[in-house]
Amino acid sequence: MAKRKYSLRFDSRREKWVLMNDTSEKILRIFDTKEEATSAGVLRKALGRQGGIVTLRTREGVFDEERTFPGATN
């Protein structure tokens, strides 16, 4: 099964950082800062048991890095 893909990007309308499913464009979580979103375990918890790949972007929308979170094996 293919990994689910998500993006963490700045939403200038909300003035917040959003974690969004790239396929459905559904927002999973909204954060005040990028640091809050990327602190220990926050993204892993937001993705839950299914895991996935998160593309992190800068405030300007430029690719920053990609993080992979494995899903549950059972």
Secondary structure, DSSP 8 states (H G I E B T S, - for coil): ----EEEEEEETTTTEEEEEETTT--EEEEES-HHHHHSTTHHHHHHGGG-EEEEEE-TTS-EEEEEEE-----
